[in-house]
Amino acid sequence: MRAVRIHELTGPSALRVDDIPPPAPGAGEILIDVEAAGVNFPDVLLSYGKYQFKPTLPFVPGGEAAGVVRAVGSGVGDLAVGDRVAATLIHGAFAEQIVVPALAAVKLPRAVSSEIGAATLLTYGTTMHALVDRASLKEGETLLVLGAAGGVGTAAVELGKLLGAKVIAAAGTDDKVAFCKECGADEGINYAREDLKERAKALTGGAGADVVYDPVGGPFAEAALRAIAWEGRYLVVGFASGEIPKIPLNLTLLKGCQIVGVFWGSFAMRDPAKNRAHLARVLDWVAEGKLRPRVDTVAKLEDAAGALARMERREVKGKLVLVT
């Protein structure tokens, strides 16, 4: 079968399509014929060896896929051959076939295509865990989203609105801010030309944001924390900027706030049943039209290197999807 593999940790250009033996499911696992795979920023980090998990070279990147169950291992009772599913994994999705634990897969509703299914699980799963489990976001609170035009950013905008929050989207261009408003954001901040702290304060009547969702890190992290409300929750989701910020801890004292880590991959492994329930709920909302995952581009599997390069250059609004 064909699979995209990383042979050296030099970035997206190191990806190439190889012919490798197909996998076989073991006990509690399913084999999926992949129709579509989502591209996410962790795939860029994996290509440089900078992600939390460091697979042995050569390896197949890709953290989410959708397709049809081809075979099931012993002990799998709730999925069957022919079921349409979407699944998450640490890496391995950029291939024509994948094996995953059955608990890492969820059935796709009839109304959800494989392309949309592959664009949904990682970003919305991360955000469900962040907003529901880690922040306990409440109706009527204000949510400030950094990097709001990216995959997890647009998921945070949409889920924040669905959960009843006022959403302020922060992004790096006017075009991206406008895109975030199309996704449902109430207000927008272009932090390339506006003072993030002062603008966020102004948009909240001086109170600050109850929850900050930060998948970016870097130079805007401290400004966002300074714009947080009393007893606010600052969600550390990732470091797409490439820079891990150093936060003055006196700010947490002055704000009475919390800095909360969001490691969705570890959560999904530690509590697969709860994660699966989150994903099923998200897909039901997608089928009902309450959530609308934005797909920037659908590309062929052999174009994976170019897709990751676009993501690294911050050229993507929403998600990129590869199809086999």
C-alpha positions as CSV (number, residue, x, y, z in Angstrom):
1,M,0.0,0.0,0.0
2,R,1.0,3.7,-0.4
3,A,2.0,5.7,2.7
4,V,3.6,9.1,3.2
5,R,6.7,8.7,5.4
6,I,9.2,11.0,7.1
7,H,12.7,9.7,6.7
8,E,14.7,12.5,8.3
9,L,13.7,15.3,10.7
10,T,14.2,18.2,8.4
11,G,10.6,19.4,7.9
12,P,7.9,19.0,5.4
13,S,10.3,18.6,2.5
14,A,11.4,15.2,4.0
15,L,8.0,13.6,3.3
16,R,7.8,11.1,0.4
17,V,5.4,8.4,-0.7
18,D,6.6,4.9,-0.1
19,D,5.1,1.4,-0.9
20,I,5.0,-0.5,2.4
21,P,3.2,-3.7,3.6
22,P,-0.4,-3.3,4.7
23,P,-1.1,-3.6,8.4
24,A,-3.3,-6.2,10.1
25,P,-5.6,-5.7,13.1
26,G,-4.9,-7.4,16.4
27,A,-7.2,-8.0,19.3
28,G,-9.4,-4.9,20.0
29,E,-8.3,-3.2,16.8
30,I,-9.8,-2.4,13.4
31,L,-8.3,-2.0,9.9
32,I,-9.6,1.0,8.0
33,D,-9.4,1.7,4.2
34,V,-8.6,5.4,4.5
35,E,-10.5,7.7,2.2
36,A,-9.4,11.0,3.8
37,A,-6.8,12.2,6.4
38,G,-6.7,15.5,8.2
39,V,-3.6,17.7,8.3
40,N,-2.7,19.4,11.6
41,F,0.1,21.5,13.0
42,P,1.4,18.6,15.1
43,D,2.3,16.9,11.8
44,V,4.6,19.9,11.0
45,L,6.2,19.5,14.4
46,L,6.6,15.8,13.9
47,S,8.5,16.4,10.7
48,Y,11.1,18.3,12.7
49,G,11.1,16.0,15.7
50,K,9.7,18.8,17.9
51,Y,6.4,17.2,19.0
52,Q,5.8,15.6,22.4
53,F,5.9,12.1,20.8
54,K,9.0,11.2,18.8
55,P,8.4,8.1,16.6
56,T,11.3,6.1,15.3
57,L,12.3,6.9,11.7
58,P,11.0,6.3,9.1
59,F,7.4,6.9,10.2
60,V,4.0,7.9,8.8
61,P,2.6,11.2,10.1
62,G,-1.1,12.1,10.4
63,G,-3.3,12.1,13.4
64,E,-6.8,11.6,12.1
65,A,-8.5,9.7,9.2
66,A,-11.9,8.6,7.9
67,G,-12.9,5.7,5.8
68,V,-14.5,2.3,5.8
69,V,-13.7,-0.6,8.2
70,R,-12.1,-3.4,6.2
71,A,-11.4,-5.9,9.0
72,V,-11.9,-6.2,12.8
73,G,-9.8,-8.0,15.3
74,S,-11.0,-10.3,18.1
75,G,-13.0,-8.6,20.9
76,V,-14.4,-5.8,18.8
77,G,-18.1,-5.7,19.3
78,D,-19.5,-2.3,18.3
79,L,-17.9,-1.9,14.9
80,A,-18.2,-4.1,11.9
81,V,-16.8,-4.5,8.4
82,G,-18.3,-1.9,6.1
83,D,-18.9,0.7,8.8
84,R,-18.0,4.3,7.9
85,V,-15.7,5.6,10.7
86,A,-13.4,8.4,11.7
87,A,-10.4,7.7,13.9
88,T,-7.6,9.5,15.8
89,L,-4.1,8.3,16.3
90,I,-0.7,9.8,17.3
91,H,0.7,9.3,13.8
92,G,0.1,7.0,10.9
93,A,-3.0,8.5,9.1
94,F,-1.3,9.4,5.8
95,A,-1.7,6.0,4.3
96,E,-4.1,4.0,2.3
97,Q,-4.8,1.7,5.3
98,I,-4.4,2.1,9.0
99,V,-4.9,0.0,12.1
100,V,-6.3,1.7,15.3
101,P,-7.8,0.5,18.6
102,A,-11.6,0.3,18.2
103,L,-12.0,2.8,21.0
104,A,-10.1,5.4,18.9
105,A,-12.8,5.2,16.2
106,V,-16.3,6.5,16.0
107,K,-19.0,5.9,13.5
108,L,-19.6,8.7,11.0
109,P,-23.2,9.9,10.7
110,R,-24.7,9.4,7.2
111,A,-24.8,13.1,6.6
112,V,-21.0,13.6,7.3
113,S,-18.6,12.9,4.4
114,S,-15.2,11.3,4.9
115,E,-13.5,14.6,4.1
116,I,-15.4,16.4,6.8
117,G,-15.0,13.5,9.2
118,A,-11.2,13.6,8.7
119,A,-11.2,17.4,9.3
120,T,-13.1,17.2,12.5
121,L,-11.9,14.9,15.2
122,L,-8.5,16.2,16.3
123,T,-9.4,20.0,16.2
124,Y,-12.8,19.7,17.7
125,G,-11.8,16.8,20.1
126,T,-9.0,19.0,21.4
127,T,-11.3,21.9,21.8
128,M,-14.1,19.9,23.5
129,H,-11.5,18.7,26.0
130,A,-10.2,22.2,26.5
131,L,-13.4,24.1,26.9
132,V,-15.6,21.5,28.6
133,D,-13.2,19.4,30.7
134,R,-10.4,21.9,31.4
135,A,-12.0,25.3,31.4
136,S,-15.6,24.4,32.3
137,L,-16.7,27.2,30.0
138,K,-20.1,28.6,31.1
139,E,-22.9,30.2,29.1
140,G,-22.5,33.9,29.1
141,E,-18.7,33.9,29.7
142,T,-16.2,35.5,27.2
143,L,-13.8,33.4,25.3
144,L,-10.7,34.9,23.7
145,V,-9.2,32.6,20.9
146,L,-5.7,33.2,19.7
147,G,-4.7,31.9,16.2
148,A,-8.4,31.8,15.6
149,A,-8.3,31.3,11.8
150,G,-6.4,27.9,12.1
151,G,-7.9,24.5,12.6
152,V,-8.2,24.4,16.4
153,G,-8.9,28.1,16.3
154,T,-12.0,27.9,14.1
155,A,-13.1,24.9,16.2
156,A,-12.8,27.0,19.4
157,V,-14.8,29.8,17.8
158,E,-17.6,27.5,16.8
159,L,-17.7,25.4,19.9
160,G,-17.4,28.5,22.1
161,K,-20.5,30.0,20.4
162,L,-22.4,26.7,20.6
163,L,-21.7,26.5,24.4
164,G,-23.1,29.9,24.8
165,A,-20.0,32.1,25.2
166,K,-19.2,35.5,23.6
167,V,-16.2,34.8,21.4
168,I,-13.4,37.2,20.5
169,A,-11.2,35.9,17.7
170,A,-7.6,37.1,17.5
171,A,-5.7,36.5,14.3
172,G,-2.8,38.0,12.3
173,T,-4.5,39.6,9.3
174,D,-7.8,41.5,8.6
175,D,-8.7,38.7,6.1
176,K,-8.3,36.1,8.8
177,V,-10.3,38.1,11.3
178,A,-13.1,38.5,8.8
179,F,-13.0,34.7,8.2
180,C,-13.3,34.1,12.0
181,K,-16.4,36.3,12.0
182,E,-17.9,34.2,9.2
183,C,-17.3,31.2,11.5
184,G,-19.4,32.9,14.2
185,A,-17.0,35.1,16.3
186,D,-18.7,38.1,17.9
187,E,-15.6,40.3,17.8
188,G,-12.2,40.3,16.2
189,I,-8.7,41.5,16.9
190,N,-5.9,41.8,14.4
191,Y,-2.9,41.4,16.8
192,A,-0.5,42.3,14.0
193,R,-1.6,45.9,14.2
194,E,-3.7,46.2,17.3
195,D,-2.6,46.0,21.0
196,L,-4.0,42.6,22.0
197,K,-4.3,43.4,25.7
198,E,-5.9,46.8,25.3
199,R,-8.3,45.7,22.6
200,A,-9.4,42.6,24.5
201,K,-10.0,44.8,27.6
202,A,-12.0,47.3,25.5
203,L,-14.2,44.6,24.0
204,T,-15.0,43.2,27.5
205,G,-15.8,46.5,29.1
206,G,-12.5,46.4,31.0
207,A,-13.3,43.0,32.7
208,G,-11.1,40.8,30.5
209,A,-11.8,37.4,29.0
210,D,-13.0,34.6,31.3
211,V,-11.2,32.0,29.2
212,V,-8.2,32.4,26.9
213,Y,-7.7,29.6,24.3
214,D,-4.0,29.7,23.2
215,P,-2.7,27.3,20.5
216,V,0.0,29.8,19.5
217,G,2.3,30.6,22.4
218,G,5.1,33.1,21.6
219,P,4.9,36.8,22.1
220,F,1.2,37.2,22.4
221,A,0.8,34.8,25.4
222,E,1.7,37.3,28.1
223,A,-0.5,40.1,26.6
224,A,-3.4,37.7,26.5
225,L,-2.9,36.7,30.1
226,R,-2.8,40.3,31.1
227,A,-6.2,40.6,29.4
228,I,-7.8,37.8,31.4
229,A,-10.6,38.3,33.8
230,W,-10.5,37.8,37.6
231,E,-10.6,34.0,38.2
232,G,-10.1,33.4,34.5
233,R,-8.7,30.2,32.9
234,Y,-5.8,30.4,30.5
235,L,-5.7,27.3,28.3
236,V,-2.3,26.2,27.0
237,V,-3.1,24.3,23.9
238,G,0.1,24.4,21.8
239,F,3.0,26.5,20.5
240,A,2.3,27.0,16.8
241,S,4.6,30.1,16.9
242,G,7.5,27.9,17.6
243,E,8.2,29.8,20.8
244,I,7.3,28.5,24.3
245,P,6.6,31.7,26.4
246,K,7.9,32.4,29.8
247,I,5.0,33.7,31.9
248,P,5.6,36.0,34.9
249,L,3.8,34.0,37.6
250,N,2.9,37.1,39.6
251,L,0.1,37.7,37.0
252,T,-1.7,34.6,38.2
253,L,-1.7,36.0,41.7
254,L,-2.9,39.4,40.6
255,K,-5.7,37.9,38.5
256,G,-6.6,35.1,40.8
257,C,-6.5,33.0,37.6
258,Q,-5.4,29.6,36.4
259,I,-3.0,28.5,33.7
260,V,-4.4,25.1,32.5
261,G,-2.6,22.6,30.4
262,V,-4.5,20.9,27.5
263,F,-2.8,17.7,26.3
264,W,-5.6,16.2,24.3
265,G,-3.5,13.3,22.9
266,S,-2.6,12.1,26.4
267,F,-6.2,12.6,27.6
268,A,-7.5,10.5,24.6
269,M,-5.1,7.6,25.6
270,R,-5.9,7.8,29.3
271,D,-9.7,8.1,29.0
272,P,-10.6,6.7,25.6
273,A,-14.3,6.2,26.4
274,K,-14.8,9.8,27.5
275,N,-12.9,11.1,24.4
276,R,-15.0,8.9,22.2
277,A,-18.2,10.3,23.7
278,H,-16.9,13.8,23.0
279,L,-16.2,12.9,19.4
280,A,-19.5,11.3,18.8
281,R,-21.2,14.4,20.2
282,V,-19.2,16.6,17.9
283,L,-20.1,14.5,14.9
284,D,-23.8,14.6,15.8
285,W,-23.6,18.4,15.9
286,V,-21.9,18.4,12.5
287,A,-24.6,16.2,11.1
288,E,-27.3,18.5,12.6
289,G,-25.6,21.6,11.0
290,K,-24.7,23.1,14.4
291,L,-21.0,22.9,13.6
292,R,-19.5,23.4,10.2
293,P,-15.8,22.4,9.9
294,R,-14.0,24.6,7.4
295,V,-11.9,22.8,4.9
296,D,-9.4,25.1,3.1
297,T,-8.2,22.6,0.5
298,V,-8.6,18.9,-0.3
299,A,-5.3,17.6,-1.9
300,K,-4.0,14.2,-2.9
301,L,-2.0,12.0,-0.6
302,E,1.1,12.5,-2.7
303,D,0.8,16.3,-2.0
304,A,1.3,15.9,1.7
305,A,4.7,17.7,1.8
306,G,3.1,20.8,0.1
307,A,0.2,20.7,2.5
308,L,2.5,20.7,5.5
309,A,4.6,23.5,4.0
310,R,1.5,25.6,3.6
311,M,0.5,25.0,7.2
312,E,4.0,26.0,8.4
313,R,3.8,29.2,6.4
314,R,0.4,30.1,8.1
315,E,-1.4,30.1,4.8
316,V,-4.3,27.9,5.9
317,K,-7.8,29.0,7.0
318,G,-9.5,26.1,8.6
319,K,-8.3,22.6,7.7
320,L,-6.3,20.8,5.0
321,V,-7.4,17.3,4.0
322,L,-5.6,14.6,2.0
323,V,-7.5,12.1,0.0
324,T,-6.3,8.7,-1.2
